[in-house]
């Protein structure tokens, strides 16, 4: 696993009324700090990649549909430099994946429904000076093919 990445297996509790899933609590070791909570969606087979942050840590969970989350360690000083990790996230495979700064990441919606992803980053979005750096999903030096 890429150095600094953490995975928390989640538990979905279901009854006749619906489902409940705790995602991230402030009294857990995986919790770092609160910046904001937001949701993003991806239409079936859509790819949202690649990006990274210099300061921010992301914590991704898929709450509807299914995604393949892919991480690439582009940090030259990392012991896991050039390593790739893939994770499947869904309510059937509930996980929180915490992505440290400077690890490139992206995801692809799997199946035929729009996927809904919740992110709890450590910093709020700053539109005047965004901590977000992007690469094209296909035209880059990352040894990963989203078409597979």
Secondary structure, DSSP 8 states (H G I E B T S, - for coil): --TT-EEEE--EEEETTEEEE----TTSTT-------EEEEE-TT-EEEEEE-SS--EEEEEEESEEEEEEEE--TTSTTTT-EEEEEEESTT-EEEEE-TTEEEEEEEETTS-EEEEE--SS---TTS---EE--SSSSS-S--TT-
